[in-house]
Amino acid sequence: MSNQTIKDVEMFWDEFSDEYSSYDSGSNVLFLSLANMLKIDKRDSILEVGAGTGFLYNHILNYKKQTAKYVATDISDKMIHIMSKRLKLQYIENQVNNYENFNLTIQKANAEQLPFEQESFDCLIGNLCLHITPDPVKMLSESYRVLQKGGVAGFSVWGDDKGLYYYTLIPTVLKEMGQFVQQGRSYFHLNDRESLIKMMESSGFTNIICWNQFTPFHYITEEEMKKVLGTYYSEEITKKVIEKFNEQIKINKKPFGLDALMIIGTKQ
């Protein structure tokens, strides 16, 4: 269990929303993969939890059936505001916002306590949020509850930390230099394929498919990496980070990106 509460998660993503929206395109490749595997173009009622800033919504609202209901939720009002702005829609906090021209509903919701009746949807998507919520078992249980029989659900979580080099580069250097202390639960805590499958099965899901998937981020130059570091770190740490950066890009010739563990299942 995490030492964070839902309120902690909400506050963090409210504060991080603007920065996140500036580079969320990489993680949305995973969203497209889930959408494809779940066949959302065939579904009639789709719920997304942890919808974030809706980078691909202009595409996805055209991809789904015109008659299909799409409900987008997130714990952070600020993330939802960015999503709505991208769609040129007005979002009003503390209410259910319906947009009939898109057959779209946008509202704030806690994935561990969803404000929907049981068996309300035939498809559920949770991209990169299951590992963030304080109680992932409770989130899976709620996802199962609101799904109709025969409905499908798909989730992605952070996978191999060696494939998440952009996020782990600085902590790796700090740890090597004896300056890194892990605060609370790691975002990699669900990176165990067999354990994640068992968690899905324990929640009632069947016909489970689970796979690793890597999505590269945009190309990052040494100059851009130095801007990320800024003047916050010492000269020694900055030099070591840049050395490892160049090892990844120039020697190994590998991109920075995100390795995810993906999983889908069916409610029988």
QUITA-V743782 format. One record per residue. RES is the residue in one small letter. SS is DSSP state (@ for helix, = for strand, . for the rest). PSI is psi in radians with two decimals (999 if undefined). Layout:
BEGIN
res = (RES,RES)
ss = (SS,SS)
psi = (PSI,PSI)
END
This chain:
BEGIN
res = (m,s,n,q,t,i,k,d,v,e,m,f,w,d,e,f,s,d,e,y,s,s,y,d,s,g,s,n,v,l,f,l,s,l,a,n,m,l,k,i,d,k,r,d,s,i,l,e,v,g,a,g,t,g,f,l,y,n,h,i,l,n,y,k,k,q,t,a,k,y,v,a,t,d,i,s,d,k,m,i,h,i,m,s,k,r,l,k,l,q,y,i,e,n,q,v,n,n,y,e,n,f,n,l,t,i,q,k,a,n,a,e,q,l,p,f,e,q,e,s,f,d,c,l,i,g,n,l,c,l,h,i,t,p,d,p,v,k,m,l,s,e,s,y,r,v,l,q,k,g,g,v,a,g,f,s,v,w,g,d,d,k,g,l,y,y,y,t,l,i,p,t,v,l,k,e,m,g,q,f,v,q,q,g,r,s,y,f,h,l,n,d,r,e,s,l,i,k,m,m,e,s,s,g,f,t,n,i,i,c,w,n,q,f,t,p,f,h,y,i,t,e,e,e,m,k,k,v,l,g,t,y,y,s,e,e,i,t,k,k,v,i,e,k,f,n,e,q,i,k,i,n,k,k,p,f,g,l,d,a,l,m,i,i,g,t,k,q)
ss = (.,.,.,.,.,@,@,@,@,@,@,@,@,@,@,@,@,@,@,@,@,.,.,.,.,.,.,@,@,@,@,@,@,@,@,@,@,.,.,@,@,@,.,.,=,=,=,=,=,.,.,.,.,.,.,.,@,@,@,@,@,@,@,.,.,.,.,.,=,=,=,=,=,=,.,.,@,@,@,@,@,@,@,@,@,@,.,.,.,.,.,.,.,.,.,.,=,=,=,.,.,.,.,=,=,=,=,=,.,=,.,.,=,.,.,.,.,.,.,.,=,=,=,=,=,=,=,.,.,.,.,.,.,.,.,@,@,@,@,@,@,@,@,@,@,@,=,=,=,=,=,=,=,=,=,=,=,=,.,.,@,@,@,.,@,@,@,@,@,@,@,@,@,@,@,@,.,.,.,.,.,.,.,.,.,.,.,.,.,.,.,.,@,@,@,@,@,@,@,@,@,@,.,.,.,=,=,=,=,=,=,=,=,=,=,=,.,.,.,.,.,@,@,@,@,@,@,@,@,.,.,.,.,.,@,@,@,@,@,@,@,@,@,@,@,@,@,@,@,@,@,.,.,.,.,.,=,=,=,=,=,=,=,=,=,=,.,.)
psi = (2.54,2.71,0.12,2.70,2.96,-0.66,-0.68,-0.77,-0.79,-0.81,-0.71,-0.83,-0.46,-0.78,-0.54,-0.09,-0.80,-0.77,-0.74,-0.73,-0.29,-0.28,0.58,-0.04,-0.60,-0.81,-0.34,-0.20,-0.63,-0.68,-0.75,-0.66,-0.76,-0.77,-0.69,-0.82,-0.56,-0.09,0.92,-0.29,-0.18,-0.11,2.74,-0.44,1.96,2.30,2.27,2.23,2.55,0.79,-0.33,-2.38,0.16,0.79,-0.62,0.24,-0.57,-0.59,-0.85,-0.55,-0.39,-0.46,-0.68,2.87,2.48,-0.57,-0.15,2.39,2.31,2.15,2.05,2.23,2.69,2.74,-0.31,2.10,-0.64,-0.65,-0.73,-0.66,-0.72,-0.74,-0.83,-0.69,-0.69,-0.58,0.02,0.76,2.66,2.21,2.24,2.14,2.70,0.48,2.87,2.11,1.99,2.34,1.67,-0.56,-0.42,-0.12,0.79,2.44,2.34,2.24,2.73,2.41,2.58,2.09,-0.30,-0.16,1.27,2.41,0.78,2.64,2.78,2.58,0.79,-0.35,2.68,0.07,2.43,2.35,2.30,1.61,2.05,0.77,-0.34,-0.62,-0.19,-0.67,2.50,-0.62,1.52,-0.52,-0.73,-0.67,-0.73,-0.69,-0.75,-0.69,-0.76,-0.72,-0.76,-0.11,2.51,2.78,2.31,-0.11,2.80,2.62,2.54,2.47,2.68,2.51,2.85,2.35,-2.19,2.17,-0.37,-0.35,0.08,0.81,-0.52,-0.69,-0.44,-0.12,-0.96,-0.83,-0.59,-0.79,-0.79,-0.67,-0.73,-0.52,0.17,0.46,0.14,2.24,2.11,2.21,1.91,-2.73,2.41,2.54,-0.15,0.18,-0.28,0.17,1.17,1.87,-0.85,-0.69,-0.69,-0.70,-0.78,-0.62,-0.74,-0.77,-0.71,-0.45,-0.12,-0.13,2.55,-3.12,0.81,2.37,2.31,2.32,2.74,2.51,2.31,2.35,2.10,2.52,3.08,2.71,2.29,2.23,2.91,-0.66,-0.70,-0.65,-0.67,-0.61,-0.65,-0.74,-0.63,-2.47,0.24,-0.61,2.74,2.86,-0.66,-0.79,-0.78,-0.77,-0.75,-0.69,-0.77,-0.62,-0.82,-0.60,-0.84,-0.54,-0.72,-0.81,-0.87,-0.54,-0.95,-0.33,0.77,2.53,2.78,2.56,-2.75,2.08,2.24,2.64,2.09,2.50,2.40,2.68,2.95,2.52,2.01,999)
END
